[in-house]
Amino acid sequence: MSDGGTFADFVGRIRAGDEQAASDLVGRYEPAIRLAVRARLGDRRLRRVLDSMDLCQSVLASFFAGAAAGRYDLERPDQLVRLLVAIAHNKVAFQARRQRAGNRDLRRDAPLDAGDWDVAGAGPSPSRVASGRELLAEFRSRLSAEERRLADLRAEGRGWAELAGELGGTAQARRMQLARAVGRVARELGLEGPADD
């Protein structure tokens, strides 16, 4: 991924559901996501109720869902990092608001002893990588054939106007069709929370 063409190929493979590209992305970018999540979990009471690895997985799930739908136009690795960090910040902020709302008063929770802390390893576990692959496959399976074709063509880097010319309708209508499909499947899978981008 040293030049723009190679990165574009990498993003295209991710959009197309390539398992090796997804695994490479998790291995390469999960540390940045974990760092962003942990930096936002500054309150120790919040750290006790929110697991940074669960939040990382949620960020990756949202990214893979959006990437499969062609939501992101990424040209450079730094754009990908910024996007993943922004999604992480949104997820943490949403969960923090959720934990502080209603009857979930963090101040009532008792702290754990230092020996009871469950510290995550440095890299993604094989189960997390497999879970991400399974989630992407499940996400794609819930799209209709037309929606999947639209997502695949978009993943190839085709523009909305070009897709509308080939499939019919307007560019705006095709974009909205895919956005609604992504939203529907995200709700079905329980991935929808705050705005992810």
C-alpha positions as CSV (number, residue, x, y, z in Angstrom):
1,M,0.0,0.0,0.0
2,S,2.8,2.4,-0.7
3,D,1.2,4.3,-3.5
4,G,-2.3,5.6,-4.2
5,G,-3.2,2.8,-6.7
6,T,-2.3,0.1,-4.3
7,F,-4.3,1.7,-1.5
8,A,-7.3,2.1,-4.0
9,D,-7.0,-1.6,-4.8
10,F,-6.9,-2.4,-1.1
11,V,-10.1,-0.4,-0.4
12,G,-11.7,-2.0,-3.5
13,R,-11.0,-5.5,-2.1
14,I,-12.5,-4.5,1.3
15,R,-15.6,-3.2,-0.4
16,A,-15.9,-6.4,-2.4
17,G,-15.8,-8.4,0.8
18,D,-12.3,-9.9,0.4
19,E,-11.5,-11.7,3.7
20,Q,-7.7,-11.2,3.4
21,A,-8.1,-7.5,2.9
22,A,-10.5,-7.3,5.9
23,S,-8.0,-9.2,8.0
24,D,-5.2,-6.9,6.9
25,L,-7.3,-3.9,7.7
26,V,-8.0,-5.2,11.2
27,G,-4.4,-6.1,11.9
28,R,-3.1,-2.7,10.6
29,Y,-5.7,-0.3,11.9
30,E,-7.2,-1.8,15.0
31,P,-4.4,-0.4,17.3
32,A,-5.3,3.1,16.1
33,I,-9.0,2.5,16.8
34,R,-8.2,1.0,20.2
35,L,-6.0,4.0,21.1
36,A,-8.8,6.4,20.0
37,V,-11.3,4.5,22.1
38,R,-9.2,4.3,25.2
39,A,-8.3,8.0,24.9
40,R,-12.0,8.8,24.9
41,L,-12.7,6.5,27.8
42,G,-11.0,8.9,30.2
43,D,-13.4,8.4,33.1
44,R,-12.4,5.3,35.0
45,R,-16.1,4.7,35.9
46,L,-16.9,4.6,32.2
47,R,-14.0,2.2,31.6
48,R,-15.5,-0.2,34.1
49,V,-18.8,-0.5,32.2
50,L,-17.5,-0.2,28.6
51,D,-15.1,-2.7,27.0
52,S,-12.7,-1.0,24.6
53,M,-12.4,-4.2,22.5
54,D,-16.2,-4.3,22.1
55,L,-16.2,-0.7,21.0
56,C,-13.3,-1.5,18.5
57,Q,-15.4,-4.3,17.1
58,S,-18.4,-2.1,16.8
59,V,-16.3,0.5,14.9
60,L,-14.9,-2.1,12.5
61,A,-18.4,-3.5,12.0
62,S,-19.8,-0.1,11.1
63,F,-16.8,0.6,8.8
64,F,-17.2,-2.8,7.0
65,A,-20.9,-2.2,6.5
66,G,-20.4,1.3,5.1
67,A,-17.5,0.2,2.9
68,A,-19.5,-2.7,1.5
69,A,-22.2,-0.2,0.6
70,G,-19.7,2.2,-1.0
71,R,-20.3,5.0,1.5
72,Y,-16.7,6.0,1.8
73,D,-14.4,7.5,-0.8
74,L,-10.9,6.9,0.5
75,E,-7.8,7.8,-1.4
76,R,-5.1,7.7,1.2
77,P,-4.4,5.7,4.4
78,D,-4.5,8.8,6.5
79,Q,-8.1,9.4,5.4
80,L,-9.0,5.8,6.5
81,V,-7.4,6.4,9.9
82,R,-9.3,9.7,10.4
83,L,-12.5,8.0,9.4
84,L,-12.0,5.1,11.8
85,V,-11.0,7.5,14.6
86,A,-14.1,9.6,13.9
87,I,-16.4,6.5,14.1
88,A,-14.7,5.5,17.3
89,H,-15.2,8.9,18.9
90,N,-18.9,8.8,17.8
91,K,-19.4,5.3,19.2
92,V,-17.7,6.2,22.6
93,A,-19.7,9.4,22.9
94,F,-23.0,7.5,22.2
95,Q,-22.2,4.8,24.7
96,A,-21.1,7.4,27.3
97,R,-24.4,9.3,26.9
98,R,-26.3,6.0,27.1
99,Q,-24.5,4.9,30.3
100,R,-25.2,8.3,32.0
101,A,-28.9,8.4,31.0
102,G,-31.8,7.4,33.1
103,N,-31.0,4.9,35.8
104,R,-27.5,4.1,34.7
105,D,-25.7,6.3,37.1
106,L,-22.0,5.3,37.0
107,R,-21.3,6.8,40.4
108,R,-23.3,4.0,42.0
109,D,-21.0,1.2,40.7
110,A,-18.3,-0.2,42.9
111,P,-14.7,-0.2,41.6
112,L,-12.8,-3.4,40.8
113,D,-9.6,-4.3,42.5
114,A,-6.6,-3.9,40.3
115,G,-6.2,-7.7,40.1
116,D,-9.7,-8.1,38.7
117,W,-9.0,-6.0,35.5
118,D,-9.2,-7.9,32.2
119,V,-6.6,-6.4,30.0
120,A,-6.8,-7.1,26.2
121,G,-3.8,-8.3,24.2
122,A,-1.9,-6.1,21.7
123,G,-3.4,-7.4,18.5
124,P,-6.8,-8.6,17.2
125,S,-7.7,-12.1,18.3
126,P,-8.5,-14.7,15.6
127,S,-12.0,-14.8,16.9
128,R,-12.4,-11.0,16.3
129,V,-11.1,-11.3,12.8
130,A,-13.4,-14.2,12.1
131,S,-16.3,-12.4,13.7
132,G,-15.7,-9.4,11.4
133,R,-15.7,-11.6,8.4
134,E,-18.9,-13.3,9.5
135,L,-20.6,-10.0,10.1
136,L,-19.6,-8.7,6.7
137,A,-21.0,-11.9,5.0
138,E,-24.2,-11.7,7.0
139,F,-24.6,-8.0,6.1
140,R,-24.2,-8.7,2.4
141,S,-26.6,-11.7,2.6
142,R,-29.4,-9.4,3.9
143,L,-29.1,-7.1,0.9
144,S,-31.4,-7.9,-2.1
145,A,-29.8,-9.0,-5.3
146,E,-30.2,-5.5,-6.8
147,E,-28.8,-3.8,-3.7
148,R,-25.9,-6.2,-3.6
149,R,-25.2,-5.5,-7.3
150,L,-25.4,-1.8,-6.6
151,A,-23.0,-2.1,-3.6
152,D,-20.6,-4.3,-5.7
153,L,-20.5,-1.8,-8.6
154,R,-20.0,1.0,-6.2
155,A,-17.2,-0.9,-4.5
156,E,-15.5,-1.2,-7.9
157,G,-15.3,2.6,-7.7
158,R,-18.0,3.4,-10.2
159,G,-19.7,6.8,-9.7
160,W,-23.3,7.4,-9.0
161,A,-24.0,9.0,-12.3
162,E,-22.4,6.0,-14.1
163,L,-24.5,3.6,-12.0
164,A,-27.7,5.5,-12.8
165,G,-26.9,5.4,-16.5
166,E,-26.4,1.6,-16.4
167,L,-29.1,0.6,-14.0
168,G,-31.7,3.4,-14.7
169,G,-33.0,6.1,-12.4
170,T,-31.0,9.1,-11.2
171,A,-27.7,9.2,-9.4
172,Q,-29.5,10.6,-6.3
173,A,-32.1,7.9,-6.3
174,R,-29.5,5.1,-6.6
175,R,-27.4,6.7,-3.8
176,M,-30.5,6.9,-1.6
177,Q,-31.5,3.3,-2.5
178,L,-28.2,2.0,-1.2
179,A,-28.1,4.3,1.8
180,R,-31.6,3.0,2.8
181,A,-30.5,-0.6,2.3
182,V,-27.5,-0.1,4.5
183,G,-29.6,1.6,7.2
184,R,-32.2,-1.2,7.1
185,V,-29.6,-4.0,7.4
186,A,-27.7,-2.1,10.1
187,R,-30.9,-1.9,12.1
188,E,-31.7,-5.6,11.5
189,L,-28.2,-6.5,12.8
190,G,-28.3,-4.1,15.7
191,L,-25.4,-2.0,14.4
192,E,-27.2,1.3,14.2
193,G,-26.4,3.8,16.9
194,P,-25.0,7.3,16.4
195,A,-24.0,8.7,13.1
196,D,-21.0,6.7,12.0
197,D,-19.4,9.2,9.7
